[in-house]
Amino acid sequence: MYEAEKVGITATGEADYNELYPNDNKPPGTEKTCLELYQEFRNNSDEFLLV
């Protein structure tokens, strides 16, 4: 489950940071986007499992 805080547009319709997919307007401090994290999970889900 992923809950995005910045999706590229504000509630008033203005452009904003986007953490969903690789782009030039990621929020400061964002190392990987949602899509990049999902792709890593698909490639090796064992790294994401809590044991």
PLY file of the C-alpha trace (Angstrom):
ply
format ascii 1.0
element vertex 51
property float x
property float y
property float z
element edge 50
property int vertex1
property int vertex2
end_header
0.00 0.00 0.00
1.37 3.42 -0.92
-0.12 6.72 0.14
1.19 9.59 -1.93
1.40 13.07 -0.46
2.47 14.85 -3.65
0.81 13.84 -6.92
1.69 16.72 -9.24
-1.26 19.01 -8.59
-2.65 20.86 -5.57
-6.27 20.98 -4.41
-6.60 24.31 -6.21
-5.26 22.96 -9.51
-1.76 24.42 -9.34
1.30 22.41 -10.36
3.07 20.71 -7.46
5.76 18.16 -6.71
5.14 14.64 -8.00
6.36 11.50 -6.20
4.48 8.97 -8.33
6.82 8.45 -11.28
10.34 9.56 -12.32
10.25 13.24 -13.28
12.14 16.52 -12.79
9.79 17.80 -10.06
10.19 15.25 -7.23
9.73 16.50 -3.66
12.98 17.38 -1.86
14.40 14.37 -0.05
12.62 11.84 -2.27
15.13 9.17 -3.24
12.79 6.90 -5.22
9.36 7.42 -6.71
6.37 5.18 -6.14
6.87 3.55 -9.55
10.55 2.88 -8.87
9.72 1.28 -5.50
7.04 -0.86 -7.14
9.43 -2.01 -9.85
11.99 -2.99 -7.21
9.30 -4.93 -5.35
8.28 -6.78 -8.52
11.90 -7.70 -9.24
12.68 -8.91 -5.70
9.80 -8.93 -3.22
11.90 -10.76 -0.60
13.68 -7.51 0.26
10.36 -5.94 1.26
9.08 -8.74 3.49
9.24 -8.22 7.24
10.37 -11.36 9.00
0 1
1 2
2 3
3 4
4 5
5 6
6 7
7 8
8 9
9 10
10 11
11 12
12 13
13 14
14 15
15 16
16 17
17 18
18 19
19 20
20 21
21 22
22 23
23 24
24 25
25 26
26 27
27 28
28 29
29 30
30 31
31 32
32 33
33 34
34 35
35 36
36 37
37 38
38 39
39 40
40 41
41 42
42 43
43 44
44 45
45 46
46 47
47 48
48 49
49 50
